[in-house]
Amino acid sequence: MLINNCLYLYIVVYRYLWILMLTRALLYAIIRKNLCQEVSLMPDVIYFTTEDIMKKYQVKRGTIKKWRDEGMPFYKIGRGVRFKEYEVENWVMDNKNIKN
């Protein structure tokens, strides 16, 4: 009788753990799938360096510094400065009389 009870308990615990592992794996798969879909829906963001903006708008480094002080969006990445392409284009169109 004791062996049957132990065997029954072992089977119940094994099934519980198996269901738990299966549920966990399924949840991870769902999360990964959703994250991949979210990432694929995000547009590719292109970052400009200061030199890229200098070439594109034919301005000097000091002008870009002045634009940053005036509110042009930028990001400090380490010691460098980067600009998102669409943010710079929108800011320049809204604030300056410069054509691409």
C-alpha positions in Angstrom: 0.0 0.0 0.0 2.8 2.4 0.9 4.5 1.7 -2.5 1.3 2.4 -4.3 0.9 5.7 -2.5 4.5 6.7 -3.2 4.2 5.8 -6.8 0.9 7.7 -7.1 2.5 10.8 -5.4 5.5 10.5 -7.8 3.2 10.4 -10.8 1.2 13.4 -9.6 4.3 15.4 -8.9 5.9 14.4 -12.2 2.7 15.4 -14.1 2.6 18.7 -12.2 6.2 19.5 -13.1 5.7 18.5 -16.7 2.6 20.7 -17.0 4.5 23.5 -15.3 7.5 23.2 -17.7 5.2 23.0 -20.7 3.2 26.1 -19.6 6.5 28.0 -19.0 7.8 27.0 -22.4 4.6 28.0 -24.0 4.5 31.4 -22.3 8.1 32.1 -23.3 7.3 31.2 -26.9 4.3 33.5 -26.9 6.4 36.3 -25.3 9.2 35.8 -27.9 6.7 35.8 -30.8 5.0 39.0 -29.5 8.4 40.7 -29.0 9.5 39.8 -32.5 6.3 41.1 -34.0 6.7 44.4 -32.1 10.3 44.8 -33.2 9.5 44.0 -36.8 6.7 46.7 -36.8 9.2 49.3 -35.6 10.6 51.4 -38.4 14.3 51.3 -38.9 15.8 54.3 -37.2 18.8 55.9 -38.9 21.2 57.8 -36.7 23.2 60.7 -38.0 26.6 61.9 -36.7 27.5 65.5 -36.6 29.5 65.1 -39.8 26.5 63.5 -41.6 24.4 66.6 -40.8 27.2 68.9 -41.8 27.3 67.2 -45.2 23.6 67.0 -45.7 22.7 70.6 -44.8 26.1 72.1 -45.8 26.6 73.8 -42.5 29.5 74.1 -40.1 29.9 72.3 -36.8 29.2 75.5 -34.9 25.9 75.8 -36.6 24.9 72.3 -35.5 26.0 73.2 -31.9 23.8 76.3 -32.1 20.9 74.2 -33.4 21.3 71.8 -30.5 21.2 74.7 -28.1 18.0 75.9 -29.8 16.3 72.6 -29.3 17.2 70.2 -32.1 16.8 66.7 -30.6 20.0 64.7 -30.1 21.3 61.8 -28.1 24.5 61.4 -26.2 25.9 57.9 -26.8 29.1 57.6 -24.8 31.2 60.6 -25.7 29.5 61.0 -29.1 26.4 62.8 -30.2 23.8 61.1 -32.5 20.7 62.5 -34.2 17.7 60.5 -35.4 17.2 61.2 -39.1 13.4 61.8 -39.0 13.7 64.0 -35.9 16.4 66.2 -37.5 14.5 66.5 -40.8 11.3 67.5 -38.9 13.1 69.9 -36.7 14.9 71.6 -39.6 11.7 71.9 -41.6 9.8 73.4 -38.7 12.6 75.7 -37.5 14.9 76.6 -40.3 14.7 77.7 -44.0 17.0 75.0 -45.3 16.1 72.5 -48.0 17.5 69.0 -48.1 
